[in-house]
Amino acid sequence: IENAAKELNQFWNNNKKQIQTALDVLRNEGKIISAVYKCNLTFYGSYGYYYTPDTIFLNVSKGNSKFWSETFLHEFLHLVLYDETLNLPYSESEIIVDKIFMRLFGNLFPNYQKQF
């Protein structure tokens, strides 16, 4: 877990400017971004999942720091868009998250695989 945390921090530090720009875009679009989100690293479960209002779990036994960061941002968008997508079918909420992900982070993750 310690090595995974170090790799994630390095990826984030290397891409801080683009990530901050994406957060600013979301704020300018009226999205509410909490000041703090909790990220729990684990060796269990799916690639990633979230609990509202502010918690993300990442399975660091799968993939690498870039994949974990991609998964974190995907789950983060679910949290930011939660109220908007709450009453939508699962597939529709994934489509919305994927579209916003590609718009904001597509150049960082050109091989991102959409959920639907």
Secondary structure, 3 states (H helix, E strand, C coil): CHHHHHHHHHHHHHCHHHHHHHHHHHHHCCCCCCCCCEEEEECCCCCEEEECCCEEEEECCCCCHHHHHHHHHHHHHHHHCHHHHCCCCHHHHHHHHHHHHHHHHCCCCCCCCCCC
